[in-house]
Structure formats: structure tokens, C-alpha cells
Amino acid sequence: MDLEYGEEYERFREAVRIFLKGWPLQGEEAELPMEEQEAIFRKRGIEAGFVYRHIPREYGGSGQPSDALEDQIIVEEFFRAGAPRDLSTQGAGMLAPTLIEFGTEEQKRRYVPPALTGEELWCQGYSEPGSGSDLASLQCQARLEGDEWVINGQKIWTSSAQRAHMMFGLFRTEPDARKHEGISYLLVPMDTPGIEVRPLREMSGGYEFNEVFFTDARIPAANIVGQRGQGWQVSRATLVHERNLIGNPFMMRDAFNDLVALARSRQRNGRPAIEDPHVRQRIAEIEGYVRTSETSNLRQLTAAKRGEMLKAMRPMMMNKIFSTDTMQRIMECAYDLLGGDGVLAPSEEELDTWGRKTTSTGWVLQYMFSLGPAIAGGASNIQLNIIGERGYGLPRDLRRSG
Amino acid sequence: MDFGLSEEQEMLQETLRGFVGNECPTTRLRELFDAGDGHDPALWSALSEMGMAGLIVPEEHGGAGLELLDLALAGEVLGESALPGPLLGHSLASLGVLLRGSASQQSAILPGLASGEQIATIAVQESEFAWAPRDWTAKLDGDRVSGVKTIVGHAALADRMLVGLQGGELAWVDPKGGGVEIEPMNGVDRTRPFATVTFRSAPAERLEGGQGAASRLTDAAAVLLAADAFGAATRLIDLDVAYSLSREQFGQPIAQFQAIKHTIARLATDMEPSRALWWYAAYALDHLPEEASRAASLAKAHITDRATHAARESVELHGGYGFTWECEVQMWFKRIMFDRSFLGTPEQHRERCAELGGW
């Protein structure tokens, strides 16, 4: 065990830090809208080899050799500097790696570069009203007619659909095949006639996710990724890349530091809340989870670096539920520190900025948002099945279909 | 950056696991547990021959010269197997001598401890909540110590005692040298018996010359107790898995019910990631002195707290059988009770984290 990164990696860290002196932008560039500033800096990050390291250069990435520690250093340093790194959009995070693995040469050249820059915005068409945790039961149909897929049916909980140019999604193309084998992964332009997007209002008050209805929507037959009936495997592949399995505790640490700052700034009984014994206990208890997550991350990184991922399989499959639960604990504690301010509703403007953790209502919004990860991307109850079954050899759930 | 075990460390754990599997399987553990002595001379001498008694004692004094992380890794296996014996107090007593003893004291004392010929223990806790060096009131007057210590592990067995003194100093005492009264206490954890020890002008030797702070002793103890509780809780989760696969109700193994499966998955998710928390705290004791105290308290509070939860759930999961003396769950349940309550409750250690964090 050795927590020093060593000379080689410290040199790398130094290079990252020197690069990060370029953020925030200076002079005329600093006058540009923030989105443009981020795009400029991201482009420089790609040229320097620090951004989109796992996407080859010919498709708009920086194509660096895989190194778990270098990746970690980049994440740490960019996070510290508050500098823009890889977009975490559906397009950059989910679609691009999927196309790199399964797409045709033409698909990679056409779709990956604008997904990475964010010029082309993607949404994910997976969930349906009748298919949530049991996603493979999905019914939204695509029928091949000549050189076109004709799509009919509905998707739901589709975040950003109202702004997206494109959707990648799972559609039933082989109605006679078994459940998992009848699905294909298709790329759908959102301006296709026959597509209607209806916003859903969230409990937090905003409108981020949507229903998407397809009525004889026709897209080119070439817009399939992988073979017919292979959509399930195509959609799963990106989930099992080790870099996606290793947890990222930085968001959690950031939220925890904000919580401590909140407890320092709020008063209770005429003193800063953080001096209240009950508050101290609660925050120290939460820190146990935060430190667990951080140290477990180090253990997983080491396993990846050593090529011994199997030794860290159990903590890896626990990352999602562990971070979800810890973030909820942080937000619940923060919420109580607001006292009576906890009854206040966020403003429209705060809804647009996803709430800043400096105002009471910003925290109220975060308190509500923290429920999202327990549902999206594999509900916590399903995570528990996976941990029990794959991690500890407990029997599989009774699955009555398929 | 390498935050993982070395081959030697993995080997240490595997060797110890193999040894315990052969020499103290559950049937033998049960005999020792029911007898309540918390000691088996044959087991102790075999462990000593393996080098366990002197794991952290430098090689020049006959030990293995390993680090506190290695000791904690051994501690995890002791917890897994609820192994009866004085190793916890014995190892911490050696650490005290290493921290505060002069060169000549170290040369005189450590070889006997490293070989296991002499068994030592620590006398530090003074009452329910008074265990930290700043709480110590026992006094040394010349070469005589007076004071009362409680939860002194394996006191009746010990050849020597490391005694915490007012001002965070340490003394070395031969309990058979007069002025030492040992009153056994009735403890829940029958693998590690203890006593209240009263020192009435008992002959004692002040440890002086070393530079180490006494808080390092209690920090190391906190980490070892966390590792023990972690080992015990992971063993309980294994028992939960095995029981839920074998016990049938409504015509199927109860593991098939999500109520059971999710309970076990949650306990596992509480415990498994926290392995890294005590690894880190143990590593910090030797390598990150500025972080070590806070890391130790955080690990003790978090892990013994979560392990307690796992232990209580495990009893419930075993149904009526879980509440019997016969069911083996109780042995680890009580091991965890000891790990939690000895040398500071989770609440106390969390308050210490708050203080050390400048809150």
C-alpha cells in the first residue's frame, strides 16, 4: 500500500495543473456566453489529451491509452479547478462510447463528433409506460418497410426530449423473437414527422422529462446500431466498462463540504448550527459514509490499475446505491438545517439552474432532486437484487415473463 | 498510488484463516465460548509460533517488524473467526512499549512479548466514558502506581499490564508484584474476558524515553476494534446467506423473498465498501500522522455502528433460532457489542471527529 502517486504521475498531475491555468478564460474570451467558453476550453482539453480520452482522435476525442490513475488525476484536478471536462450528456456519455464499439464507420464519423461537442443534443429512448425496471418487456415497435423503419408506440421519462436533435433508443423490431432478442438499437431524428413530445411536470416544479409519442414515424433503415435483435446487448455494453463501474466520489465530497458550510453559516440557539451536539453527530455520521466512498474508490482504482477487477467486484456493484443513499443523507440533513425555510418553494429561475446550494430554496430543490438517482438508471431496489444475486449468490427473482 | 494489499498481506490473512479453520473451527469455538476463559494455551502458543504475538515488534527484538495495517488485517481474521485469546491487548501493550519505552526498556520487555512467552494487556479505560489519555487519572508516585482501571482484557491471565497514567503517560506493571487486585467482570463477549483492576501503590516502571503520544495507542486500538467488528459482521453476512438458502418457508428458500434478499444486500452494502475505511485508517497510523487520529475515530464510529446494525438484523433474519444460545450468531453479535462499546462509543468518536475537524 502506498498512497503516493509517484514521480511519473506527479509529473502528469503537474502538466494537468499547468493546463488548467487556462481556466477561467481571460480577456475577450471571458466576455463570451458561458456555454461558448466551456466549448472553447473543452476543445483545448481534447488537443492537450485530457478530455474524451477514451474516444479516438478521428472521431473527435483525444484517444489516450487507458490508465485508471491518469484518469483519476484529471477528474480530481478539473474538479478542483471547476473546469469543463467531458460532457455528461446522454450523447457524449452513452451514445458515443456505444457507437465506438458497435457503430459503422459512417455512423461514428457522422454522430460522434457533434455529440462530444454538444452541438447535436441526444436523448435516450428506453423506458416506456409499461416497461421500467423490466425494460426488456418494451413494446414500442419499429417495423421495416422497404428502406425505412416505421415506428409506433410511446417512450416516457425522456429527459431533454424537448430540446434534443436525436434520440437513441430501444425498439421492438422482431415481435416473434424472445423478449431480449427482439429488440434493436435505433437512431431517431427528433424532427421526424409523426413524433410528438409532451412535457411532464416534475414534483420539483420543473419540466425536464417528457413523454414521446410515435405515430408512423419513418427513419432510414441504416439508422440501426449493431444487428437486428442485438439492441439489448448494444445498450448494455457501455454500462460494463470499468471506467463506468468505478465510483466517482467527488460530487459527494462537494455536497458534503457544502453541508458543513451550511451548518457553519446557519444559526441555532444563537450559535452556529455546527456547534450544536446533535448537528455535529449527524454530520460526522454522514462523513463516515463519504469517507467510505472515497476510500472504496481508491481501492477500486488500484484493482483496475493492477488488472485485478474481480477483487473489487462487490464494492463496484455497490457504488450506485451507496452514493445515492449517501447523497440523500446529505440532503436530508441539509434540509433540516433550514428549519422553517424548508417550507419554501424554489423560484422559476432556480428551477432553470437546478438550484444553487447557497439559498434555502436552492437546498430545497436539491433535497427533492436527490431522489432522482434512486429511480433513474436502475432503481435502488433493482440494485439490491443485483448485489444479492451476483454478489452473494442469492437466488434470482422470479421472472414471470420472457 | 496503490491502495491494495500486497501478496504478503494476502498471504498473512490466508495463512491465519487456514490456521483458524483447522485449530478453532466453530465446534471448538463453541466449547471455548461456553467455558468463558477466552483462552486456549495450545492455540496461543501455536499463534505465537506463527509470529502473531510479535507481529509489530521490530525484528531486532524478535518480532516480525510489520506495520499496524498488517496487525489490523490479522485483526479482521480474528473478528471473522471470533477467535478467543489475548492478542488484542497483547499487541497494543507492545505498541505502548514501542511508543514510550526507552531503548533499554524495549530491549528488556519486547522479546518476551514477541515470542508469546509473556502475555500482556492494556489497562486504560477508567469508567463508562473515560478511556482517552486525557481522561486518565491513575497516578505514579515514585515507582508505585495507584488507580482503578476497567475492562482490562484477559487481566487474570496477563503477565504484564500497560497502565495509562495521568498526563498521558504509561507504566509497565507486573500484576503479581503486589498491590494489584483483579476483579473479573461478567462480560457478554466470552471470547475476550476482562476485569476491573485496582492498583494500590503497586510496583510499576514508568515508560520513558520514547517520543510517541499515548493517543497513538488508543487510535491503534480504535482501528483494531473496527477491523475486528468488520470481520465479525462479514462473517454474520455469510451466515445470513447460508441460513437463508437452507431455511424453507412457503415451499421455497427464504432467500427467494426480496424482504430477505434486500436485507442481506443492504447489510453487505453497509459493510463491504467500509473495508477500505479501516484499511485507510490503519495505513494512516504508520504513514499519515496528521490524519491518523481522525481517520481512526471515523473508522471506529462508522464500522462498529454499521456492524451493530448488521448483527441485530442477523439475529432477526435467523428467526426464533437466532435468539437462542445455540445459534452461532450470538458469538459474533457479542464480539461486535464489545468492539463498539470498549474504548469509546460511536457517539464519542464522532464528537472527536468534529473537534479534530475544527467544527
Interface residues (C-beta under 8 A of the other chain):
Chain A: M1 D2 L3 E4 Y5 G6 Y9 L69 Q72 V260 A263 R264 I274 E275 P277 R280 Q281 I283 A284 E285 E287 G288 Y289 R291 T292 S293 T295 S296 L298 R299 L301 T302 A303 K305 R306 E308 K311 R314 P315 M318 I321 F322 N381 L384 N385 I387 G388 E389 G391 Y392 G393 L394 P395 D397 L398
Chain B: M1 D2 F3 G4 L5 S6 L69 I237 V241 S244 L245 P253 A255 Q256 Q258 K261 H262 I264 A265 R266 A268 T269 E272 P273 S274 R275 A276 L277 W279 Y280 Y283 H287 L288 A295 L298 A301 H302 D305 P346 E347 R350 E351 C353 A354 G357 W359
